[in-house]
Amino acid sequence: MEIYIKILPLTWGMKTAGYKYLIAILVLALSLRIIFFTGADHSDSLLYYTYANEAAKGTFELTQNHFSSRIGLIYPQALVYRLFGVSEFTSNVLSLIISLAGIILIFYLGRMLFNEKTGLIAALLLSFYPLDVIFATRLLPDFPSAFFMALSVFFFLKAEKETKKAGFYFLSGLSWGIAYLIKEVSVILAFFFFAYAIYKRKFNKSYLLILLGFVLLLLVEFLYFYSGTGNPFFRHSQIESEEVSYLLESYSNYFTLPGMVSRLLFHWPFLILHDLHYGLFFAFIFIAAAYCIFNRKENSSILLIWIVSLMLYMNFGTLSLKNYIPIPITAKFLSIITFPCILLLAYFLGRDDKILKNAIAPSILALLFLSSIGFIHLSDERTIINEIKEAGNFIKNQDKEVYTDERTHMVLNYLSGFKDNKNIRDFNKFDLFAKDGKNILTDLKDKHDALIIANMGMIKGLPKLYRDIEFPEQLINPPKNWQLVKEFGKEDKKVLIYYAR
C-alpha cells in the first residue's frame, strides 16, 4: 500500500512507520510550545526553581515544605542549571523536552496497542492538547511524572506482548519509580497493575520485576532522606504534617457532608467540562469511551482500565494514611490520565469507517485544533508574572532600597538569575508551620528615600490560601509621604511602586 494521508477528507494508508509524519507533528508541537511559552509563576514552579538553584550550588536543604522532597524533579533541573546556567529557557527546557518526548511515547503506545494510524492521530492530538501546551514550558512535577507513568505502562504492555522480554517488566518498575520520585501520587499506578491482573485473570511471576524496579528507586529515596534527616520516611512525614494540615485549613468544605458529597460526585465532572485547559477534548473522549464500552475491544479495554483505576483513586482516594483527606482538585492533576484518554480518542477517530474517516474525524480534528489554539491563547498562565517582570525592569537601575513582599522578592530573585539583589528586602515573612509568630512584619511608615512594591495579587490573593498571613497596613492606606511613581497591570493584578520620601 502507498503512503497517503489526506486531511479533509482524511484517508489513511501506510507502507513505512510514518516517522516523517511524526517529525512534522513534533515540529508543530515545538512551534506551539514556543509561541505560547508559559514560564514561571509565583507559586509552585518558583519553589522548584529555587530548590534546583540551591541544589546546583550545593546549598540545598530539605524543609517542611513537601515540594522540597520531590528530588526526581529538583536534581535533574539542578543539573541543567549547573551545565547551562539560570535563565527563563534553562528553567523550563526540561519540561519542554519531556513534553515532546511524550508525543513520541504516545505514538509508540498507539502503534503497539492498535496501529500506526492511531499512534499518529494520538501524537497529533497531544501536540495541541491545551493542558499539555500550556504547561509544557513550566517546571512542575505533574507532567513529568505522568510521562514516566505512561512509560511504565508502555514497558509493561510491551513485556506482555512479547515473549522472553522479562527485562521490560523491570524497566516498567524503574519508570514507575522515577515517576514516584518526581511526584508521590504516582504510586497509585499500582491500581492499574492490580486491575489489569484481575482483568486478565492471571499473575505472571515476572510481575515481581516491576515491584523490584520500583522498590530500588524507593530505596534511593529512603537512603537520601535518612542521610539528610535521619528519617527515611521524611517525605511522608512532610505530607502528613504540612500538606494535610494545609488542606484541613484551606479546604474545610471538604469535611462537611454537603461539601464532601459535592467534592466526590460533581467537582471533577464540572472541572473537566468547563476548564479551558482541557479545551473541547473531554466531550469527544466521553463519546470515544462510550463507544469502547459498548464495542469492547481488547486494547481499548486496557485503556479504560488505565483511566478508571487512576480516576477512582483521584476522586475517592485519600492523601493521608491516618485520616481520610480527599485529593484537592486542580486542572494539572488530570495530566495523570492524559495518555490513555488521548489514545482512546485517537483509536475512535482512526476507526476504518467510511463516514467517520471521510467526514466526521477530519471535522473533529479541525474543531479540536482551532478551538485549542483559542483556549491556549485565552489562558492567563502565560501572563501570571508579567507585572512583576515590568516592576523588576523599572527598579533594576534604581539606587535605592526596595521593599516588597516575600513572594514577589522570590520572583524578582529568580528573574535576575538568582543574583539576589541586596537592595531588595522583604517587608513580610510568613511561616506556615510556626506555632506562634507566623508573621514577621516590617513597619514601613518609618522608611524614607525607599521604593515600596505593592503587589496587589499577593496582598489580596495569598490570604485566601493562607488565612494567617499578614501584610503591613500601609499597603492598603499609603502614608502621605508615599508617592505613586509607577503602576503595572489592572485590577487585582496591579503592581504599584511607591516612593517613600
One Martini backbone bead per residue (centre of mass of N, CA, C, O) as a GRO file, in nm:
protein
  501
    1MET     BB    1   0.098   0.034   0.019
    2GLU     BB    2   0.054   0.357   0.011
    3ILE     BB    3   0.134   0.664   0.110
    4TYR     BB    4  -0.144   0.835   0.278
    5ILE     BB    5  -0.251   1.174   0.374
    6LYS     BB    6  -0.573   1.320   0.419
    7ILE     BB    7  -0.708   1.632   0.475
    8LEU     BB    8  -1.004   1.684   0.389
    9PRO     BB    9  -1.020   1.418   0.363
   10LEU     BB   10  -0.955   1.133   0.574
   11THR     BB   11  -0.693   0.922   0.468
   12TRP     BB   12  -0.538   0.593   0.496
   13GLY     BB   13  -0.195   0.479   0.423
   14MET     BB   14   0.071   0.235   0.487
   15LYS     BB   15   0.427   0.140   0.472
   16THR     BB   16   0.559   0.290   0.681
   17ALA     BB   17   0.610   0.431   1.006
   18GLY     BB   18   0.573   0.754   0.980
   19TYR     BB   19   0.810   0.951   1.075
   20LYS     BB   20   0.760   1.212   0.911
   21TYR     BB   21   0.496   1.277   1.061
   22LEU     BB   22   0.613   1.290   1.343
   23ILE     BB   23   0.806   1.523   1.286
   24ALA     BB   24   0.586   1.727   1.207
   25ILE     BB   25   0.445   1.716   1.482
   26LEU     BB   26   0.689   1.814   1.648
   27VAL     BB   27   0.710   2.087   1.512
   28LEU     BB   28   0.433   2.182   1.595
   29ALA     BB   29   0.470   2.149   1.900
   30LEU     BB   30   0.714   2.338   1.931
   31SER     BB   31   0.584   2.591   1.817
   32LEU     BB   32   0.354   2.618   2.025
   33ARG     BB   33   0.543   2.625   2.282
   34ILE     BB   34   0.689   2.886   2.195
   35ILE     BB   35   0.458   3.080   2.136
   36PHE     BB   36   0.323   2.965   2.430
   37PHE     BB   37   0.499   3.061   2.647
   38THR     BB   38   0.505   3.050   3.002
   39GLY     BB   39   0.662   2.989   3.258
   40ALA     BB   40   0.656   3.133   3.544
   41ASP     BB   41   0.546   3.154   3.866
   42HIS     BB   42   0.445   3.237   4.221
   43SER     BB   43   0.468   2.929   4.308
   44ASP     BB   44   0.561   2.623   4.259
   45SER     BB   45   0.787   2.671   4.044
   46LEU     BB   46   0.953   2.866   4.218
   47LEU     BB   47   1.047   2.648   4.418
   48TYR     BB   48   1.195   2.463   4.216
   49TYR     BB   49   1.401   2.669   4.121
   50THR     BB   50   1.522   2.727   4.398
   51TYR     BB   51   1.609   2.438   4.474
   52ALA     BB   52   1.782   2.386   4.220
   53ASN     BB   53   1.983   2.613   4.269
   54GLU     BB   54   2.081   2.507   4.541
   55ALA     BB   55   2.175   2.230   4.435
   56ALA     BB   56   2.385   2.348   4.232
   57LYS     BB   57   2.544   2.492   4.489
   58GLY     BB   58   2.514   2.303   4.761
   59THR     BB   59   2.255   2.438   4.959
   60PHE     BB   60   2.050   2.224   4.989
   61GLU     BB   61   1.752   2.190   5.197
   62LEU     BB   62   1.531   2.047   5.377
   63THR     BB   63   1.185   2.094   5.431
   64GLN     BB   64   0.854   2.111   5.527
   65ASN     BB   65   0.816   2.139   5.241
   66HIS     BB   66   0.704   1.907   5.006
   67PHE     BB   67   0.857   2.013   4.752
   68SER     BB   68   1.156   1.933   4.852
   69SER     BB   69   1.106   1.602   4.804
   70ARG     BB   70   1.124   1.626   4.474
   71ILE     BB   71   1.405   1.494   4.349
   72GLY     BB   72   1.320   1.409   4.050
   73LEU     BB   73   1.318   1.730   3.976
   74ILE     BB   74   1.545   1.897   4.114
   75TYR     BB   75   1.815   1.755   4.011
   76PRO     BB   76   1.783   1.780   3.705
   77GLN     BB   77   1.760   2.091   3.715
   78ALA     BB   78   2.035   2.136   3.849
   79LEU     BB   79   2.199   2.028   3.610
   80VAL     BB   80   2.113   2.242   3.411
   81TYR     BB   81   2.231   2.479   3.573
   82ARG     BB   82   2.526   2.379   3.577
   83LEU     BB   83   2.558   2.373   3.255
   84PHE     BB   84   2.364   2.659   3.166
   85GLY     BB   85   2.227   2.802   3.376
   86VAL     BB   86   2.017   3.085   3.445
   87SER     BB   87   1.693   3.085   3.286
   88GLU     BB   88   1.402   3.072   3.128
   89PHE     BB   89   1.490   2.834   2.950
   90THR     BB   90   1.642   2.643   3.155
   91SER     BB   91   1.391   2.626   3.353
   92ASN     BB   92   1.197   2.479   3.096
   93VAL     BB   93   1.336   2.258   2.910
   94LEU     BB   94   1.266   1.995   3.053
   95SER     BB   95   0.961   2.009   3.007
   96LEU     BB   96   0.975   2.025   2.699
   97ILE     BB   97   1.115   1.755   2.645
   98ILE     BB   98   0.897   1.578   2.782
   99SER     BB   99   0.664   1.665   2.603
  100LEU     BB  100   0.790   1.557   2.336
  101ALA     BB  101   0.832   1.267   2.440
  102GLY     BB  102   0.526   1.212   2.472
  103ILE     BB  103   0.464   1.207   2.168
  104ILE     BB  104   0.638   0.963   2.107
  105LEU     BB  105   0.510   0.767   2.311
  106ILE     BB  106   0.213   0.776   2.201
  107PHE     BB  107   0.282   0.658   1.932
  108TYR     BB  108   0.387   0.380   2.037
  109LEU     BB  109   0.135   0.303   2.189
  110GLY     BB  110  -0.063   0.312   1.949
  111ARG     BB  111   0.093   0.107   1.772
  112MET     BB  112   0.088  -0.131   1.976
  113LEU     BB  113  -0.229  -0.141   2.034
  114PHE     BB  114  -0.295  -0.091   1.717
  115ASN     BB  115  -0.165   0.149   1.515
  116GLU     BB  116  -0.012   0.391   1.334
  117LYS     BB  117  -0.253   0.574   1.302
  118THR     BB  118  -0.317   0.608   1.602
  119GLY     BB  119  -0.043   0.721   1.683
  120LEU     BB  120  -0.062   0.981   1.507
  121ILE     BB  121  -0.321   1.096   1.623
  122ALA     BB  122  -0.221   1.113   1.914
  123ALA     BB  123   0.017   1.300   1.858
  124LEU     BB  124  -0.152   1.530   1.741
  125LEU     BB  125  -0.334   1.581   1.985
  126LEU     BB  126  -0.101   1.637   2.192
  127SER     BB  127   0.030   1.883   2.044
  128PHE     BB  128  -0.266   2.063   2.111
  129TYR     BB  129  -0.314   2.016   2.400
  130PRO     BB  130  -0.366   2.253   2.625
  131LEU     BB  131  -0.243   2.136   2.887
  132ASP     BB  132   0.036   2.074   2.755
  133VAL     BB  133   0.112   2.345   2.629
  134ILE     BB  134   0.090   2.532   2.881
  135PHE     BB  135   0.295   2.325   3.068
  136ALA     BB  136   0.565   2.275   2.888
  137THR     BB  137   0.692   2.574   3.016
  138ARG     BB  138   0.683   2.443   3.321
  139LEU     BB  139   0.797   2.364   3.641
  140LEU     BB  140   0.644   2.052   3.701
  141PRO     BB  141   0.551   1.729   3.822
  142ASP     BB  142   0.296   1.620   3.670
  143PHE     BB  143   0.410   1.566   3.374
  144PRO     BB  144   0.661   1.391   3.422
  145SER     BB  145   0.510   1.172   3.587
  146ALA     BB  146   0.310   1.096   3.361
  147PHE     BB  147   0.523   1.002   3.163
  148PHE     BB  148   0.649   0.770   3.343
  149MET     BB  149   0.389   0.616   3.373
  150ALA     BB  150   0.351   0.562   3.070
  151LEU     BB  151   0.623   0.419   3.036
  152SER     BB  152   0.554   0.189   3.225
  153VAL     BB  153   0.315   0.083   3.058
  154PHE     BB  154   0.470   0.030   2.801
  155PHE     BB  155   0.668  -0.184   2.911
  156PHE     BB  156   0.451  -0.373   3.016
  157LEU     BB  157   0.299  -0.426   2.742
  158LYS     BB  158   0.550  -0.525   2.595
  159ALA     BB  159   0.596  -0.770   2.779
  160GLU     BB  160   0.317  -0.899   2.722
  161LYS     BB  161   0.357  -0.926   2.404
  162GLU     BB  162   0.646  -1.032   2.456
  163THR     BB  163   0.866  -1.275   2.454
  164LYS     BB  164   1.137  -1.285   2.650
  165LYS     BB  165   1.083  -0.975   2.817
  166ALA     BB  166   1.144  -0.923   3.132
  167GLY     BB  167   1.301  -0.648   3.131
  168PHE     BB  168   1.045  -0.467   3.092
  169TYR     BB  169   0.941  -0.492   3.377
  170PHE     BB  170   1.178  -0.346   3.508
  171LEU     BB  171   1.147  -0.081   3.349
  172SER     BB  172   0.869  -0.025   3.459
  173GLY     BB  173   0.958   0.007   3.756
  174LEU     BB  174   1.160   0.239   3.711
  175SER     BB  175   0.959   0.441   3.592
  176TRP     BB  176   0.777   0.445   3.836
  177GLY     BB  177   0.995   0.544   4.033
  178ILE     BB  178   1.048   0.815   3.896
  179ALA     BB  179   0.762   0.923   3.923
  180TYR     BB  180   0.771   0.918   4.235
  181LEU     BB  181   1.014   1.117   4.273
  182ILE     BB  182   0.846   1.350   4.149
  183LYS     BB  183   0.553   1.215   4.241
  184GLU     BB  184   0.376   1.045   4.485
  185VAL     BB  185   0.098   0.976   4.332
  186SER     BB  186   0.225   0.754   4.137
  187VAL     BB  187   0.160   0.500   4.316
  188ILE     BB  188  -0.134   0.447   4.184
  189LEU     BB  189  -0.043   0.252   3.953
  190ALA     BB  190  -0.106  -0.010   4.107
  191PHE     BB  191  -0.408  -0.022   4.022
  192PHE     BB  192  -0.358  -0.100   3.733
  193PHE     BB  193  -0.205  -0.364   3.772
  194PHE     BB  194  -0.428  -0.497   3.936
  195ALA     BB  195  -0.661  -0.467   3.728
  196TYR     BB  196  -0.521  -0.619   3.500
  197ALA     BB  197  -0.491  -0.895   3.643
  198ILE     BB  198  -0.795  -0.935   3.674
  199TYR     BB  199  -0.874  -0.915   3.375
  200LYS     BB  200  -0.669  -1.157   3.293
  201ARG     BB  201  -0.645  -1.380   3.510
  202LYS     BB  202  -0.337  -1.317   3.615
  203PHE     BB  203   0.004  -1.420   3.738
  204ASN     BB  204   0.316  -1.307   3.681
  205LYS     BB  205   0.626  -1.346   3.808
  206SER     BB  206   0.745  -1.096   3.650
  207TYR     BB  207   0.596  -0.875   3.815
  208LEU     BB  208   0.820  -0.853   4.035
  209LEU     BB  209   1.003  -0.664   3.862
  210ILE     BB  210   0.841  -0.413   3.906
  211LEU     BB  211   0.879  -0.398   4.209
  212LEU     BB  212   1.186  -0.391   4.204
  213GLY     BB  213   1.223  -0.126   4.047
  214PHE     BB  214   1.065   0.049   4.247
  215VAL     BB  215   1.221  -0.018   4.513
  216LEU     BB  216   1.495   0.094   4.430
  217LEU     BB  217   1.393   0.393   4.424
  218LEU     BB  218   1.286   0.393   4.712
  219LEU     BB  219   1.566   0.350   4.844
  220VAL     BB  220   1.688   0.609   4.747
  221GLU     BB  221   1.502   0.786   4.912
  222PHE     BB  222   1.556   0.672   5.193
  223LEU     BB  223   1.862   0.735   5.194
  224TYR     BB  224   1.843   1.036   5.150
  225PHE     BB  225   1.669   1.105   5.402
  226TYR     BB  226   1.846   0.971   5.615
  227SER     BB  227   2.106   1.144   5.558
  228GLY     BB  228   1.945   1.431   5.607
  229THR     BB  229   1.733   1.341   5.877
  230GLY     BB  230   1.695   1.025   5.989
  231ASN     BB  231   1.429   0.991   5.791
  232PRO     BB  232   1.308   0.778   5.549
  233PHE     BB  233   0.992   0.912   5.592
  234PHE     BB  234   0.990   1.223   5.541
  235ARG     BB  235   0.788   1.271   5.311
  236HIS     BB  236   0.539   1.159   5.470
  237SER     BB  237   0.564   1.356   5.704
  238GLN     BB  238   0.519   1.608   5.543
  239ILE     BB  239   0.234   1.549   5.443
  240GLU     BB  240   0.103   1.519   5.724
  241SER     BB  241   0.209   1.808   5.845
  242GLU     BB  242   0.146   1.999   5.585
  243GLU     BB  243  -0.062   1.926   5.362
  244VAL     BB  244  -0.293   1.832   5.545
  245SER     BB  245  -0.317   2.091   5.719
  246TYR     BB  246  -0.377   2.274   5.480
  247LEU     BB  247  -0.639   2.134   5.384
  248LEU     BB  248  -0.799   2.159   5.648
  249GLU     BB  249  -0.791   2.476   5.631
  250SER     BB  250  -0.862   2.539   5.309
  251TYR     BB  251  -1.077   2.266   5.278
  252SER     BB  252  -1.330   2.250   5.484
  253ASN     BB  253  -1.569   2.166   5.288
  254TYR     BB  254  -1.485   1.862   5.265
  255PHE     BB  255  -1.589   1.812   5.592
  256THR     BB  256  -1.869   1.821   5.491
  257LEU     BB  257  -2.134   1.671   5.369
  258PRO     BB  258  -2.193   1.851   5.120
  259GLY     BB  259  -1.895   1.885   5.035
  260MET     BB  260  -1.828   1.586   4.994
  261VAL     BB  261  -2.041   1.518   4.783
  262SER     BB  262  -1.952   1.729   4.579
  263ARG     BB  263  -1.655   1.641   4.551
  264LEU     BB  264  -1.713   1.329   4.466
  265LEU     BB  265  -1.949   1.390   4.222
  266PHE     BB  266  -1.885   1.697   4.070
  267HIS     BB  267  -1.604   1.838   4.032
  268TRP     BB  268  -1.469   1.690   3.799
  269PRO     BB  269  -1.686   1.720   3.582
  270PHE     BB  270  -1.689   2.027   3.591
  271LEU     BB  271  -1.392   2.075   3.517
  272ILE     BB  272  -1.377   1.912   3.250
  273LEU     BB  273  -1.621   2.088   3.100
  274HIS     BB  274  -1.495   2.407   3.170
  275ASP     BB  275  -1.196   2.393   3.140
  276LEU     BB  276  -0.962   2.532   2.919
  277HIS     BB  277  -0.727   2.314   2.945
  278TYR     BB  278  -0.918   2.094   2.777
  279GLY     BB  279  -1.116   2.208   2.610
  280LEU     BB  280  -1.298   1.971   2.395
  281PHE     BB  281  -1.196   1.680   2.454
  282PHE     BB  282  -1.399   1.538   2.662
  283ALA     BB  283  -1.644   1.518   2.485
  284PHE     BB  284  -1.497   1.299   2.294
  285ILE     BB  285  -1.395   1.101   2.506
  286PHE     BB  286  -1.674   1.008   2.600
  287ILE     BB  287  -1.756   0.893   2.330
  288ALA     BB  288  -1.523   0.692   2.303
  289ALA     BB  289  -1.585   0.538   2.565
  290ALA     BB  290  -1.869   0.445   2.490
  291TYR     BB  291  -1.788   0.285   2.244
  292CYS     BB  292  -1.589   0.088   2.396
  293ILE     BB  293  -1.799  -0.031   2.591
  294PHE     BB  294  -2.000  -0.137   2.349
  295ASN     BB  295  -1.709  -0.213   2.184
  296ARG     BB  296  -1.523  -0.447   2.276
  297LYS     BB  297  -1.173  -0.416   2.308
  298GLU     BB  298  -0.889  -0.513   2.425
  299ASN     BB  299  -0.714  -0.237   2.424
  300SER     BB  300  -0.943  -0.043   2.509
  301SER     BB  301  -0.984  -0.175   2.786
  302ILE     BB  302  -0.708  -0.096   2.900
  303LEU     BB  303  -0.759   0.208   2.892
  304LEU     BB  304  -1.002   0.205   3.082
  305ILE     BB  305  -0.850   0.088   3.322
  306TRP     BB  306  -0.646   0.314   3.345
  307ILE     BB  307  -0.847   0.542   3.399
  308VAL     BB  308  -1.032   0.430   3.628
  309SER     BB  309  -0.819   0.347   3.843
  310LEU     BB  310  -0.713   0.643   3.883
  311MET     BB  311  -0.983   0.809   3.919
  312LEU     BB  312  -1.091   0.673   4.170
  313TYR     BB  313  -0.862   0.778   4.348
  314MET     BB  314  -0.868   1.081   4.284
  315ASN     BB  315  -1.167   1.101   4.397
  316PHE     BB  316  -1.173   0.878   4.665
  317GLY     BB  317  -0.912   0.916   4.780
  318THR     BB  318  -0.618   0.954   4.986
  319LEU     BB  319  -0.350   1.153   5.127
  320SER     BB  320  -0.387   0.988   5.390
  321LEU     BB  321  -0.320   0.726   5.635
  322LYS     BB  322  -0.485   0.849   5.893
  323ASN     BB  323  -0.682   1.014   5.706
  324TYR     BB  324  -0.951   1.144   5.533
  325ILE     BB  325  -0.804   1.303   5.237
  326PRO     BB  326  -0.886   1.457   4.980
  327ILE     BB  327  -0.800   1.531   4.671
  328PRO     BB  328  -0.733   1.799   4.522
  329ILE     BB  329  -0.864   2.024   4.274
  330THR     BB  330  -0.683   2.041   3.961
  331ALA     BB  331  -0.602   2.057   3.638
  332LYS     BB  332  -0.307   1.919   3.639
  333PHE     BB  333  -0.390   1.638   3.770
  334LEU     BB  334  -0.506   1.517   3.486
  335SER     BB  335  -0.234   1.419   3.357
  336ILE     BB  336  -0.257   1.115   3.455
  337ILE     BB  337  -0.480   1.065   3.189
  338THR     BB  338  -0.385   1.161   2.910
  339PHE     BB  339  -0.288   0.914   2.750
  340PRO     BB  340  -0.545   0.728   2.750
  341CYS     BB  341  -0.743   0.942   2.640
  342ILE     BB  342  -0.605   1.005   2.370
  343LEU     BB  343  -0.599   0.712   2.269
  344LEU     BB  344  -0.903   0.668   2.266
  345LEU     BB  345  -0.965   0.891   2.062
  346ALA     BB  346  -0.778   0.790   1.835
  347TYR     BB  347  -0.915   0.519   1.794
  348PHE     BB  348  -1.192   0.632   1.714
  349LEU     BB  349  -1.091   0.818   1.470
  350GLY     BB  350  -0.935   0.553   1.325
  351ARG     BB  351  -1.160   0.415   1.215
  352ASP     BB  352  -1.288   0.197   0.949
  353ASP     BB  353  -1.499   0.442   0.855
  354LYS     BB  354  -1.619   0.616   0.605
  355ILE     BB  355  -1.763   0.856   0.745
  356LEU     BB  356  -1.555   0.910   0.962
  357LYS     BB  357  -1.289   0.948   0.778
  358ASN     BB  358  -1.425   1.166   0.566
  359ALA     BB  359  -1.575   1.365   0.803
  360ILE     BB  360  -1.577   1.346   1.116
  361ALA     BB  361  -1.275   1.336   1.194
  362PRO     BB  362  -1.179   1.597   1.051
  363SER     BB  363  -1.375   1.784   1.206
  364ILE     BB  364  -1.275   1.723   1.491
  365LEU     BB  365  -0.980   1.802   1.447
  366ALA     BB  366  -1.034   2.093   1.362
  367LEU     BB  367  -1.190   2.180   1.613
  368LEU     BB  368  -0.971   2.113   1.822
  369PHE     BB  369  -0.749   2.289   1.710
  370LEU     BB  370  -0.887   2.571   1.698
  371SER     BB  371  -0.988   2.576   1.992
  372SER     BB  372  -0.714   2.534   2.130
  373ILE     BB  373  -0.582   2.794   2.043
  374GLY     BB  374  -0.786   2.971   2.189
  375PHE     BB  375  -0.745   2.860   2.479
  376ILE     BB  376  -0.445   2.918   2.500
  377HIS     BB  377  -0.470   3.225   2.456
  378LEU     BB  378  -0.667   3.267   2.714
  379SER     BB  379  -0.461   3.198   2.898
  380ASP     BB  380  -0.305   3.325   3.210
  381GLU     BB  381  -0.033   3.163   3.255
  382ARG     BB  382   0.159   3.362   3.070
  383THR     BB  383   0.090   3.636   3.281
  384ILE     BB  384   0.143   3.619   3.591
  385ILE     BB  385   0.451   3.787   3.593
  386ASN     BB  386   0.451   4.049   3.421
  387GLU     BB  387   0.438   4.277   3.638
  388ILE     BB  388   0.703   4.193   3.779
  389LYS     BB  389   0.886   4.235   3.539
  390GLU     BB  390   0.831   4.537   3.508
  391ALA     BB  391   0.922   4.613   3.791
  392GLY     BB  392   1.211   4.502   3.762
  393ASN     BB  393   1.297   4.694   3.529
  394PHE     BB  394   1.255   4.957   3.694
  395ILE     BB  395   1.452   4.887   3.959
  396LYS     BB  396   1.742   4.793   3.854
  397ASN     BB  397   1.848   5.117   3.831
  398GLN     BB  398   1.796   5.163   4.131
  399ASP     BB  399   1.949   5.350   4.413
  400LYS     BB  400   1.751   5.178   4.622
  401GLU     BB  401   1.553   5.076   4.846
  402VAL     BB  402   1.355   4.767   4.846
  403TYR     BB  403   1.011   4.686   4.915
  404THR     BB  404   0.863   4.357   4.961
  405ASP     BB  405   0.732   4.073   4.926
  406GLU     BB  406   0.844   3.758   4.949
  407ARG     BB  407   0.736   3.646   4.675
  408THR     BB  408   0.826   3.876   4.487
  409HIS     BB  409   1.124   3.848   4.557
  410MET     BB  410   1.156   3.563   4.438
  411VAL     BB  411   1.093   3.643   4.148
  412LEU     BB  412   1.317   3.854   4.116
  413ASN     BB  413   1.544   3.656   4.173
  414TYR     BB  414   1.488   3.468   3.936
  415LEU     BB  415   1.504   3.687   3.703
  416SER     BB  416   1.821   3.739   3.791
  417GLY     BB  417   1.954   3.449   3.845
  418PHE     BB  418   2.006   3.449   4.154
  419LYS     BB  419   2.164   3.732   4.258
  420ASP     BB  420   2.056   3.886   4.493
  421ASN     BB  421   1.951   4.175   4.560
  422LYS     BB  422   2.036   4.377   4.833
  423ASN     BB  423   1.811   4.608   4.795
  424ILE     BB  424   1.611   4.379   4.847
  425ARG     BB  425   1.326   4.361   5.072
  426ASP     BB  426   1.135   4.234   5.320
  427PHE     BB  427   0.807   4.310   5.475
  428ASN     BB  428   0.753   3.989   5.479
  429LYS     BB  429   0.703   3.686   5.678
  430PHE     BB  430   0.598   3.335   5.637
  431ASP     BB  431   0.508   3.069   5.876
  432LEU     BB  432   0.307   2.798   5.868
  433PHE     BB  433   0.458   2.619   6.116
  434ALA     BB  434   0.421   2.814   6.326
  435LYS     BB  435   0.278   2.852   6.636
  436ASP     BB  436   0.420   3.130   6.662
  437GLY     BB  437   0.485   3.389   6.479
  438LYS     BB  438   0.427   3.374   6.152
  439ASN     BB  439   0.488   3.685   6.144
  440ILE     BB  440   0.708   3.921   5.972
  441LEU     BB  441   0.713   4.271   6.017
  442THR     BB  442   0.747   4.579   5.849
  443ASP     BB  443   0.767   4.910   5.924
  444LEU     BB  444   0.696   5.158   5.673
  445LYS     BB  445   0.660   5.452   5.802
  446ASP     BB  446   0.997   5.488   5.847
  447LYS     BB  447   1.045   5.499   5.544
  448HIS     BB  448   1.311   5.642   5.339
  449ASP     BB  449   1.422   5.663   5.035
  450ALA     BB  450   1.210   5.441   4.912
  451LEU     BB  451   1.084   5.146   4.765
  452ILE     BB  452   0.743   5.027   4.708
  453ILE     BB  453   0.605   4.706   4.652
  454ALA     BB  454   0.261   4.652   4.550
  455ASN     BB  455   0.120   4.334   4.530
  456MET     BB  456  -0.209   4.270   4.488
  457GLY     BB  457  -0.211   3.966   4.434
  458MET     BB  458  -0.083   3.898   4.711
  459ILE     BB  459  -0.254   4.065   4.914
  460LYS     BB  460  -0.534   3.924   4.812
  461GLY     BB  461  -0.455   3.609   4.761
  462LEU     BB  462  -0.302   3.471   5.003
  463PRO     BB  463  -0.532   3.481   5.227
  464LYS     BB  464  -0.694   3.249   5.077
  465LEU     BB  465  -0.464   3.030   5.146
  466TYR     BB  466  -0.354   3.205   5.407
  467ARG     BB  467  -0.518   3.318   5.681
  468ASP     BB  468  -0.248   3.426   5.856
  469ILE     BB  469  -0.157   3.628   5.672
  470GLU     BB  470   0.048   3.930   5.651
  471PHE     BB  471   0.040   4.292   5.607
  472PRO     BB  472   0.113   4.598   5.581
  473GLU     BB  473  -0.107   4.863   5.627
  474GLN     BB  474   0.020   5.071   5.417
  475LEU     BB  475  -0.084   4.926   5.151
  476ILE     BB  476  -0.383   5.030   5.187
  477ASN     BB  477  -0.274   5.305   5.352
  478PRO     BB  478  -0.099   5.532   5.233
  479PRO     BB  479   0.109   5.751   5.308
  480LYS     BB  480   0.176   6.087   5.241
  481ASN     BB  481   0.493   6.021   5.165
  482TRP     BB  482   0.368   5.864   4.929
  483GLN     BB  483   0.461   5.803   4.586
  484LEU     BB  484   0.326   5.735   4.284
  485VAL     BB  485   0.539   5.611   4.007
  486LYS     BB  486   0.408   5.316   3.942
  487GLU     BB  487   0.200   5.113   3.707
  488PHE     BB  488   0.089   4.771   3.685
  489GLY     BB  489  -0.174   4.669   3.550
  490LYS     BB  490  -0.490   4.520   3.661
  491GLU     BB  491  -0.654   4.522   3.925
  492ASP     BB  492  -0.555   4.239   4.097
  493LYS     BB  493  -0.262   4.271   3.923
  494LYS     BB  494  -0.143   4.498   4.053
  495VAL     BB  495   0.160   4.703   4.044
  496LEU     BB  496   0.293   4.911   4.292
  497ILE     BB  497   0.506   5.210   4.301
  498TYR     BB  498   0.664   5.359   4.570
  499TYR     BB  499   0.775   5.671   4.717
  500ALA     BB  500   0.956   5.721   5.009
  501ARG     BB  501   1.037   6.041   5.143
   0.00000   0.00000   0.00000
